[in-house]
Amino acid sequence: MAVDPDVVKAGTEPVAQPSKLPNGALKVPHAFERQIKFLTPNVSTGSDTQLWKEIFGHGGEVVNVHQIKPWTFVEYPTVAEADAAYKFMKERNVVGSLVRTIELSRSLRGEDPVKKPEKAKRPAFHKQLKFLTNDVKELSEEEIKDVFLSAGHVVGLSSLGPWTFVEFRSPQKARSALISMKEMKECPTSLRETFELSQTLGPVVVDNRPKSAYERQLKFETKQMENKTILEIKKMFESGGTVSKVFHLGRWTFVEYPSVEEAEAAFNIMDKKKEVSSLERTEEMTEALKVKKRARQLRISRAGNENTVEEIIKKCSSSTVVPIGVYQSWYWNFIEFTSSEEADTCYKFLYENKVFPDVQRTSEMREWLAKSRKSNAECQIKFKTGESAETRRSLVEVKKLFDESGSVVQVFKMGHFTFVEFPSCREAMKAFDMMKSSKEIEDLQQTRELKQALEDIPKVLEE
């Protein structure tokens, strides 16, 4: 049959001849660049290679037919004849799954049929530093290389999105260059290590941005006030509260306040004034506010709980504590209070009186509680919580018992111990001396922090 003259002449090579294996058997080479293939039909005649040879013979001279599950391969003398046979058989829809082999397709494109084309090399981010392109937008590529010349040999420069990447010979050279550049006045303010470089060498040696508490900061685009000085910006934002610092980084200007709460209050004030249209909270501040909000919440499962929002608020309210809201997710009712202390007080009340069978503290509130208890550990004494129902006292009973020895701040259980906290370490020690001989409390102990505090008191008095 006629062969398409437009097909490349890559298939004029002779048919590969069998070679011998070490055991003397013939090894028949499969020239996949001269083959087409199809999924072997699941019928009794599917494995009949002679039948397939006769059928595909209508498309040209068939050299060989062999099967490798799940495929049947049909070989022709040349690449051109294999491609012509594919077109002929495809037009007649002899086998629906008929396709060219990958090697045949490569040969038709003029590529090596056996060797896979090399993939494009990925950028060597593990040997690079990066900075915001806008920081040096007035400099040419050669001028940027000159800036980094004293820090080390620059292999290449590249840009991706808002960033410019500077590549060095090795990760160690890149980190050394960062340290050198941080000491230079011409260093771009946003210069930092790439994530891949930090991952290769471990934690960043040099902080890649000014040391600031971003969770206490607001930010806006610098171009909105590019004519104002730092002092002028600080004075403007002090109408929202005391400003700790103001600095520029890339295209942003950051304004820092003493606490997250003060930064949030300042945002609300400045947002209403509309003096800075691009003003927003930093991502860290937004996350810190979410954590603080969850740290003053309790949660109750909605499964089997038929109480309305109003009923939940009413049951959680007392003369000292009132919820400020109830929020519902798919599975939970979240009860929010004005502070973590109020939420914890309400939890104890609900738990002791079994108002809700499944009331829980949020994970953020438990974390706050652990930090709070740890920070006041020098004012606490502890004893082993009873293992049986007869010896285990409720927190209310423990508080009443210890109230006779002093003013109890709080009582809580952690692990195998029950802790009793007092206003000061002296009062905690006084209560310990009074209660250690009590038959109602076994194995009463001082916390490690209380012992240390009592050891430090004489030293302070001597000084």
C-alpha positions as CSV (number, residue, x, y, z in Angstrom):
1,M,0.0,0.0,0.0
2,A,1.1,3.6,-0.5
3,V,3.0,5.4,2.3
4,D,2.3,8.9,3.3
5,P,5.2,11.0,1.8
6,D,4.8,13.6,4.6
7,V,5.9,11.1,7.3
8,V,9.5,11.6,8.5
9,K,12.1,9.2,7.1
10,A,13.1,8.0,10.5
11,G,11.8,4.5,9.9
12,T,14.0,3.3,7.0
13,E,16.2,1.3,9.3
14,P,16.2,-2.5,8.8
15,V,14.1,-4.8,10.9
16,A,15.9,-5.8,14.1
17,Q,17.3,-9.3,14.1
18,P,17.0,-11.8,17.0
19,S,20.0,-12.1,19.3
20,K,21.0,-14.9,21.5
21,L,20.7,-14.9,25.3
22,P,23.4,-16.4,27.6
23,N,21.5,-19.7,27.8
24,G,21.4,-20.0,24.0
25,A,17.7,-19.0,23.5
26,L,16.8,-16.5,20.9
27,K,15.9,-13.0,22.2
28,V,13.4,-11.3,19.9
29,P,13.8,-7.5,20.1
30,H,10.6,-5.5,20.3
31,A,11.1,-2.3,18.2
32,F,8.4,-0.3,19.8
33,E,9.1,2.7,17.6
34,R,7.7,0.7,14.7
35,Q,4.6,-0.6,16.5
36,I,1.0,0.3,17.2
37,K,-1.0,-1.2,20.1
38,F,-4.5,-1.8,21.4
39,L,-6.1,-3.3,24.6
40,T,-6.5,-7.1,24.1
41,P,-10.2,-7.9,23.9
42,N,-11.5,-10.1,26.7
43,V,-12.8,-12.8,24.3
44,S,-11.6,-16.3,23.4
45,T,-9.9,-15.2,20.3
46,G,-8.2,-12.2,22.0
47,S,-4.9,-14.1,22.4
48,D,-4.8,-15.4,18.8
49,T,-1.8,-13.5,17.5
50,Q,-2.1,-15.1,14.0
51,L,-5.6,-13.8,13.7
52,W,-4.5,-10.2,14.6
53,K,-1.7,-10.5,12.1
54,E,-4.1,-11.3,9.3
55,I,-6.5,-8.4,10.4
56,F,-3.7,-5.8,10.6
57,G,-2.2,-7.1,7.4
58,H,-4.8,-5.0,5.6
59,G,-2.9,-1.9,6.8
60,G,0.5,-3.1,5.6
61,E,3.1,-5.8,6.0
62,V,3.1,-7.1,9.6
63,V,6.5,-8.2,10.9
64,N,5.4,-9.4,14.3
65,V,2.5,-9.5,16.8
66,H,3.2,-10.0,20.5
67,Q,1.2,-9.4,23.7
68,I,2.2,-7.8,27.0
69,K,-0.8,-7.6,29.3
70,P,-3.1,-5.8,28.8
71,W,-1.8,-4.7,25.4
72,T,-1.4,-6.4,22.0
73,F,1.5,-4.9,19.9
74,V,1.6,-5.0,16.0
75,E,5.0,-4.3,14.4
76,Y,5.7,-3.0,10.9
77,P,9.0,-2.8,8.9
78,T,9.5,1.0,9.4
79,V,8.2,3.9,11.4
80,A,6.5,5.4,8.3
81,E,4.7,2.1,7.5
82,A,3.6,1.7,11.2
83,D,2.2,5.3,11.2
84,A,0.4,4.7,7.8
85,A,-1.1,1.5,9.1
86,Y,-2.3,3.3,12.3
87,K,-4.1,5.9,10.2
88,F,-5.6,3.2,7.8
89,M,-6.9,1.0,10.7
90,K,-8.1,4.0,12.8
91,E,-10.2,5.3,9.9
92,R,-12.0,1.9,9.7
93,N,-12.3,1.7,13.5
94,V,-11.1,-1.9,13.6
95,V,-10.2,-1.7,17.3
96,G,-11.5,1.2,19.4
97,S,-8.5,1.3,21.7
98,L,-5.8,1.5,19.0
99,V,-3.0,4.0,19.7
100,R,0.6,4.7,18.6
101,T,3.3,3.5,21.1
102,I,5.1,6.3,22.9
103,E,8.3,5.3,21.0
104,L,6.6,5.6,17.7
105,S,5.3,9.1,18.6
106,R,8.8,10.2,19.6
107,S,10.2,8.9,16.3
108,L,7.6,10.8,14.3
109,R,8.6,14.0,16.2
110,G,12.3,13.3,15.2
111,E,13.3,12.5,18.8
112,D,15.2,9.5,20.1
113,P,12.6,6.8,20.5
114,V,14.3,5.1,23.5
115,K,15.8,7.9,25.5
116,K,13.2,10.1,27.3
117,P,13.7,13.8,26.7
118,E,15.2,15.5,29.7
119,K,12.8,17.5,31.9
120,A,13.5,21.2,32.2
121,K,15.6,21.9,35.2
122,R,13.8,23.2,38.2
123,P,14.9,26.5,39.6
124,A,17.6,25.9,42.3
125,F,15.6,27.7,45.1
126,H,17.7,25.9,47.7
127,K,20.7,28.1,46.7
128,Q,18.8,31.4,46.4
129,L,17.9,34.5,48.3
130,K,14.9,36.6,47.4
131,F,13.6,40.2,47.7
132,L,10.6,42.2,46.5
133,T,11.3,43.5,43.0
134,N,9.8,46.9,43.9
135,D,12.6,47.5,46.4
136,V,15.1,48.0,43.6
137,K,12.8,48.7,40.6
138,E,15.1,51.6,39.5
139,L,18.2,49.2,39.1
140,S,19.1,47.2,36.1
141,E,20.0,43.5,36.2
142,E,23.7,44.3,36.1
143,E,23.4,46.9,38.8
144,I,21.6,44.4,41.1
145,K,24.5,41.9,40.5
146,D,27.0,44.7,41.4
147,V,25.1,45.2,44.7
148,F,25.5,41.6,45.6
149,L,29.1,41.4,44.3
150,S,30.8,42.0,47.6
151,A,28.7,39.2,49.2
152,G,29.6,36.5,46.8
153,H,29.5,35.3,43.2
154,V,26.0,35.6,41.7
155,V,25.2,32.6,39.4
156,G,22.0,34.1,38.1
157,L,19.0,36.4,38.6
158,S,15.3,35.5,37.9
159,S,11.9,36.9,38.7
160,L,8.7,35.2,39.7
161,G,5.6,37.1,40.7
162,P,6.5,40.1,42.9
163,W,9.9,38.5,43.9
164,T,13.4,38.7,42.4
165,F,15.6,35.6,43.1
166,V,19.4,35.7,43.4
167,E,21.2,32.4,43.0
168,F,24.6,31.5,44.4
169,R,26.9,28.5,43.9
170,S,25.7,26.6,47.0
171,P,23.2,26.9,49.9
172,Q,26.1,27.8,52.3
173,K,27.3,30.6,49.9
174,A,23.7,32.0,49.8
175,R,23.4,32.1,53.6
176,S,26.8,33.8,53.9
177,A,25.7,36.3,51.3
178,L,22.6,37.1,53.3
179,I,24.6,37.7,56.5
180,S,27.0,40.0,54.6
181,M,24.1,41.9,52.8
182,K,22.3,42.5,56.1
183,E,25.3,44.6,57.2
184,M,25.2,46.8,54.1
185,K,23.2,50.0,53.7
186,E,22.3,49.1,50.1
187,C,20.7,45.8,51.1
188,P,17.0,45.6,50.0
189,T,14.8,45.7,53.1
190,S,12.8,42.6,52.1
191,L,15.9,40.4,51.4
192,R,15.4,37.0,52.9
193,E,16.1,33.3,52.5
194,T,13.9,31.2,50.3
195,F,11.9,28.5,52.0
196,E,13.9,25.8,50.3
197,L,17.2,27.3,51.5
198,S,16.0,27.4,55.1
199,Q,14.8,23.8,54.8
200,T,18.2,22.7,53.4
201,L,20.3,24.4,56.1
202,G,17.9,24.4,59.0
203,P,16.5,27.5,60.9
204,V,17.3,30.9,59.5
205,V,20.5,32.4,61.0
206,V,19.6,36.0,60.2
207,D,16.1,37.2,60.8
208,N,14.7,38.0,57.3
209,R,12.6,40.9,58.5
210,P,12.7,43.4,61.4
211,K,12.0,41.8,64.8
212,S,8.5,42.8,65.4
213,A,5.4,41.4,67.0
214,Y,3.2,41.2,63.9
215,E,0.3,40.0,65.9
216,R,0.1,43.5,67.4
217,Q,0.3,45.4,64.1
218,L,-1.8,47.1,61.5
219,K,-0.6,47.6,57.9
220,F,-1.3,49.7,54.9
221,E,0.2,50.3,51.4
222,T,3.2,52.7,51.7
223,K,2.3,54.5,48.4
224,Q,-0.8,56.0,50.1
225,M,1.5,58.1,52.4
226,E,4.8,58.1,50.6
227,N,5.1,61.8,51.3
228,K,4.7,61.4,55.1
229,T,7.6,60.7,57.4
230,I,7.6,57.9,60.1
231,L,7.0,60.5,62.8
232,E,4.0,62.0,60.9
233,I,2.5,58.5,60.4
234,K,3.0,57.7,64.1
235,K,1.3,60.9,65.2
236,M,-1.7,60.1,63.0
237,F,-2.1,56.6,64.3
238,E,-1.8,57.7,67.9
239,S,-5.3,58.9,67.7
240,G,-6.2,55.2,68.0
241,G,-3.8,54.5,70.9
242,T,-0.2,54.4,72.0
243,V,2.0,53.5,69.0
244,S,5.1,51.4,69.8
245,K,6.8,51.6,66.4
246,V,6.3,52.3,62.7
247,F,8.4,50.8,59.9
248,H,8.4,50.1,56.1
249,L,8.7,46.6,54.6
250,G,8.4,46.1,50.9
251,R,5.2,47.8,49.7
252,W,3.7,47.9,53.2
253,T,4.0,50.2,56.2
254,F,3.4,48.5,59.6
255,V,2.1,50.2,62.8
256,E,2.7,48.4,66.1
257,Y,0.8,48.7,69.4
258,P,1.6,47.4,72.9
259,S,-1.0,44.6,72.8
260,V,-3.4,42.8,70.4
261,E,-6.4,44.4,72.2
262,E,-5.0,47.9,71.7
263,A,-4.2,47.2,68.1
264,E,-7.8,46.0,67.5
265,A,-9.2,49.1,69.2
266,A,-6.9,51.3,67.1
267,F,-8.1,49.5,63.9
268,N,-11.7,50.2,64.8
269,I,-11.0,53.9,65.4
270,M,-8.9,54.4,62.3
271,D,-11.2,52.4,60.1
272,K,-14.1,54.7,61.0
273,K,-12.0,57.8,60.3
274,K,-11.3,56.5,56.7
275,E,-8.0,58.3,56.5
276,V,-6.2,55.2,55.2
277,S,-8.3,53.3,52.7
278,S,-6.0,50.2,52.5
279,L,-5.7,49.8,56.3
280,E,-5.9,46.2,57.4
281,R,-4.9,43.8,60.2
282,T,-1.9,41.6,59.7
283,E,-2.5,37.9,59.2
284,E,-0.8,37.2,62.5
285,M,-3.1,39.7,64.3
286,T,-6.2,38.2,62.7
287,E,-5.1,34.7,63.9
288,A,-4.2,36.0,67.4
289,L,-7.7,37.6,67.7
290,K,-9.3,34.3,66.7
291,V,-7.3,32.4,69.3
292,K,-8.2,34.9,72.0
293,K,-11.9,34.7,71.1
294,R,-11.8,30.9,71.2
295,A,-9.9,31.1,74.6
296,R,-13.0,32.6,76.2
297,Q,-15.5,30.1,74.9
298,L,-17.1,26.9,76.1
299,R,-18.8,24.4,73.8
300,I,-21.8,22.1,74.0
301,S,-22.6,19.4,71.5
302,R,-25.7,20.0,69.5
303,A,-26.4,16.3,69.3
304,G,-29.4,15.5,71.6
305,N,-29.4,19.1,72.9
306,E,-32.8,20.7,72.2
307,N,-32.1,24.0,74.1
308,T,-32.6,27.2,72.1
309,V,-29.9,29.9,72.1
310,E,-32.0,31.9,74.6
311,E,-32.3,28.9,76.9
312,I,-28.5,28.2,76.8
313,I,-27.8,31.9,77.7
314,K,-30.2,31.7,80.6
315,K,-28.8,28.5,82.0
316,C,-25.2,29.9,81.7
317,S,-26.0,33.2,83.4
318,S,-25.5,34.0,87.0
319,S,-25.1,37.1,89.2
320,T,-21.4,37.3,88.3
321,V,-21.2,35.8,84.8
322,V,-23.3,36.5,81.7
323,P,-22.5,35.1,78.2
324,I,-22.1,37.8,75.5
325,G,-23.3,35.4,72.7
326,V,-23.9,31.9,71.5
327,Y,-22.6,30.8,68.1
328,Q,-23.5,27.6,66.3
329,S,-21.5,25.3,64.0
330,W,-22.7,22.1,62.5
331,Y,-21.9,20.0,65.6
332,W,-21.4,22.5,68.4
333,N,-22.9,25.4,70.3
334,F,-20.1,27.9,71.3
335,I,-20.8,30.1,74.4
336,E,-18.6,33.2,74.5
337,F,-17.8,35.3,77.5
338,T,-16.0,38.6,78.0
339,S,-12.9,36.9,79.4
340,S,-11.3,33.5,79.8
341,E,-11.7,33.8,83.6
342,E,-15.4,34.2,83.3
343,A,-15.7,31.3,80.9
344,D,-13.7,29.1,83.3
345,T,-16.0,30.2,86.2
346,C,-19.1,29.3,84.2
347,Y,-17.5,25.9,83.2
348,K,-17.0,25.0,86.8
349,F,-20.6,25.9,87.7
350,L,-22.1,24.0,84.7
351,Y,-19.8,20.9,85.3
352,E,-20.4,20.7,89.1
353,N,-24.2,21.1,88.7
354,K,-24.4,18.9,85.6
355,V,-26.4,21.6,83.8
356,F,-25.2,20.2,80.4
357,P,-23.8,16.6,80.3
358,D,-21.2,17.4,77.7
359,V,-20.0,20.9,78.4
360,Q,-16.3,21.4,77.4
361,R,-13.6,24.0,77.3
362,T,-12.2,24.8,73.8
363,S,-8.6,23.7,73.1
364,E,-7.5,27.3,73.1
365,M,-9.1,27.9,76.5
366,R,-7.4,24.7,77.9
367,E,-4.1,26.1,76.6
368,W,-4.7,29.5,78.3
369,L,-5.6,27.7,81.5
370,A,-2.4,25.6,81.5
371,K,-0.3,28.7,81.0
372,S,-2.2,30.6,83.7
373,R,-1.9,27.8,86.2
374,K,1.8,27.3,85.5
375,S,2.5,31.0,85.9
376,N,0.9,30.9,89.4
377,A,2.4,27.7,90.5
378,E,4.5,29.4,93.3
379,C,1.2,30.1,95.1
380,Q,-0.1,26.5,95.0
381,I,-0.1,23.4,97.0
382,K,-1.3,20.0,95.8
383,F,-2.4,16.5,96.9
384,K,-3.2,13.3,95.1
385,T,-6.8,13.1,93.8
386,G,-8.7,10.1,95.3
387,E,-8.9,7.1,93.0
388,S,-12.3,5.8,94.2
389,A,-15.6,7.6,94.3
390,E,-15.6,7.5,98.1
391,T,-12.2,9.3,98.4
392,R,-12.6,11.7,95.5
393,R,-13.9,15.1,96.5
394,S,-15.6,17.6,94.2
395,L,-13.8,21.0,93.6
396,V,-16.4,22.8,95.7
397,E,-15.8,20.5,98.7
398,V,-12.0,21.0,98.4
399,K,-12.5,24.8,98.3
400,K,-14.7,24.8,101.4
401,L,-12.2,22.6,103.2
402,F,-9.2,24.9,102.4
403,D,-11.1,28.1,102.9
404,E,-10.6,27.5,106.7
405,S,-6.8,27.9,106.2
406,G,-6.9,31.0,103.9
407,S,-8.5,32.7,100.9
408,V,-8.6,30.2,98.1
409,V,-8.2,31.7,94.6
410,Q,-9.1,28.5,92.7
411,V,-9.1,24.7,92.8
412,F,-8.4,22.6,89.8
413,K,-7.4,19.0,88.8
414,M,-4.5,18.2,86.6
415,G,-3.4,14.6,86.0
416,H,-3.4,12.6,89.3
417,F,-3.3,15.8,91.5
418,T,-5.7,18.4,92.8
419,F,-4.2,21.9,93.0
420,V,-5.2,24.6,95.5
421,E,-4.1,28.2,94.7
422,F,-3.8,31.1,97.1
423,P,-3.1,34.9,96.6
424,S,0.6,34.6,97.5
425,C,3.3,32.1,98.3
426,R,3.2,33.0,102.0
427,E,-0.5,32.3,102.2
428,A,0.0,29.0,100.3
429,M,2.7,28.0,102.8
430,K,0.5,29.0,105.8
431,A,-2.3,26.9,104.5
432,F,0.2,24.0,103.9
433,D,1.3,24.2,107.5
434,M,-2.3,24.2,108.8
435,M,-3.5,21.3,106.5
436,K,-0.6,19.0,106.4
437,S,-1.6,17.2,109.6
438,S,-5.3,17.0,108.6
439,K,-6.6,13.5,108.3
440,E,-9.0,14.6,105.5
441,I,-6.1,15.4,103.1
442,E,-3.5,12.7,102.4
443,D,-0.1,13.3,100.9
444,L,-0.3,17.2,100.8
445,Q,2.7,18.7,99.0
446,Q,4.2,22.0,98.0
447,T,4.7,22.6,94.3
448,R,8.3,22.8,93.1
449,E,7.8,26.4,92.3
450,L,6.5,27.2,95.8
451,K,9.6,25.6,97.3
452,Q,11.8,27.6,95.1
453,A,9.9,30.9,95.9
454,L,10.3,30.2,99.7
455,E,14.0,29.6,99.2
456,D,14.4,32.9,97.4
457,I,12.5,35.0,100.0
458,P,15.4,35.0,102.6
459,K,17.9,36.0,99.8
460,V,15.7,39.0,98.8
461,L,15.4,40.1,102.5
462,E,19.2,39.9,102.9
463,E,19.8,42.0,99.8
